[in-house]
């Protein structure tokens, strides 16, 4: 007597098994995504350090070619012109407006990429097109600025030549810093010296350093080395906004003290 062969058993996920697989994938993604984010931030930090070292090489070549004289951070012969904001004006997005005319442009390999931290994603819109802004770096205002003397008591050094860097010395004097996208405007980054070193109630934030690398920002120093500095005080890293207030009191802010320590000193 013939019997029908048994039907083949269909294999596949049950609904419960499918939900378990989805849950496992979600857990793995939750574990991996933060690690990927940290890896990306670290890569940006490494690129930022490279940019800082290249800018310092350009700065030093300029100094060597100009009889030890440093470029002005602000003034009639400033290292770079332009006043950044979030409007459509060309100096925000066109490197040919200011960057290619900079005193340092011939010394930096004409590499526009080193003028901006890879973590700075700020953009502007012009003629219906969205452009990245061209610059995130600013120069220490105590390098031959014409207006920095008003940002502290009288007597602090305004460096005009490399040979003026006696105190705290080239290794501890920063030249370039990545400034926040909502703080950067002209080519100088001002660190006010009110209350330095022992009157912390007088300390202020004039301009804000960037914090694109996990609450940390890039700086480069007169001896040629670059650092990523982790900021400690939440007042140094407020949320990004296009209406950030500058030149504000920041008593006992250890980040401001750290910057003051590495910006200038009282002349003897």
C-alpha positions, -999 to +999 in steps of 0.1 A: +000+000+000+014+034-010+017+061+015+024+097+008+060+107+018+062+131+047+063+167+038+097+184+043+099+204+075+102+241+067+130+257+086+133+293+096+131+318+125+101+319+147+089+353+157+105+349+191+139+338+176+138+368+152+131+392+181+160+377+200+184+382+170+172+418+167+178+424+204+213+409+202+222+432+172+209+462+190+230+454+221+261+449+199+254+482+181+250+499+214+284+485+225+302+493+192+289+527+183+305+546+213+338+529+205+336+539+169+327+575+180+358+575+203+380+562+175+367+589+151+373+616+178+408+602+183+415+603+146+403+639+144+426+647+173+456+632+155+448+652+124+445+683+145+479+678+160+494+674+125+477+706+114+491+725+144+526+713+138+525+723+101+512+757+110+540+761+135+566+751+109+551+778+086+552+804+115+589+795+122+599+798+086+583+832+084+602+843+116+635+830+102+629+850+070+621+882+088+650+887+111+633+871+142+602+892+139+569+874+146+538+881+125+512+902+142+482+884+156+461+916+151+469+950+135+479+966+102+503+938+094+483+909+109+490+873+100+456+868+084+428+893+076+391+885+079+364+885+105+344+852+105+307+850+113+278+830+100+267+852+071+272+845+034+302+869+030+330+853+010+357+855+037+337+828+056+339+803+028+363+814+000+400+807+008+410+832-018+395+861+001+419+860+030+438+827+035+458+828+002+468+864+011+480+855+046+516+862+056+520+825+063+504+811+031+537+809+012+552+789+041+524+764+047+526+746+013+495+764+003+475+738+022+441+752+031+432+721+051+456+728+079+438+761+088+408+742+101+403+715+128+386+684+112+362+685+141+349+719+132+318+712+111+306+748+109+291+760+076+276+790+059+251+793+030+259+815+001+239+817-032+219+787-022+251+765-016+263+753+018+300+758+023+324+748+052+340+778+069+376+782+061+393+786+094+393+775+130+428+785+142+436+818+158+469+832+171+478+841+206+469+878+209+501+885+230+521+881+198+524+918+187+487+926+187+478+963+187+449+959+211+458+932+235+473+956+261+437+964+272+431+928+282+450+928+314+470+951+338+499+970+324+533+953+322+526+920+305+549+911+276+537+916+241+560+894+220+574+911+189+604+888+182+612+852+188+640+863+211+614+880+234+601+845+244+621+844+276+593+837+301+576+812+301+598+802+271+590+787+237+580+753+251+553+768+273+541+796+251+513+787+227+510+804+193+480+788+176+448+775+191+416+761+176+389+786+186+352+777+189+331+782+158+308+806+177+337+825+192+361+829+164+360+862+145+393+879+137+427+862+136+436+866+173+426+845+203+426+867+234+435+853+268+429+880+294+454+884+322+433+900+348+440+886+382+470+865+372+483+847+390+467+849+424+435+868+422+411+842+408+380+862+413+392+885+385+397+858+359+377+860+326+370+842+294+375+866+266+375+842+236+366+805+239+389+777+229+375+749+208+365+715+223+360+694+193+379+664+207+357+652+236+358+685+255+394+690+244+410+714+219+443+717+199+471+741+206+506+745+191+536+760+208+565+782+198+590+754+200+570+735+173+551+709+193+513+705+195+490+693+222+454+684+228+442+699+260+412+685+279+392+713+294+380+708+330+355+736+338+321+734+322+321+772+317+349+767+291+327+743+270+291+757+270+268+744+243+274+757+208+253+787+199+254+816+174+248+840+202+277+832+225+287+860+249+324+868+249+346+886+276+327+871+306+337+867+342+349+831+350+363+832+386+384+803+397+383+787+362+413+764+361+412+763+323+417+800+321+446+798+346+462+771+324+459+793+293+472+824+312+502+804+324+510+797+287+502+830+271+525+857+285+542+869+317+550+902+334+581+919+321+609+922+346 
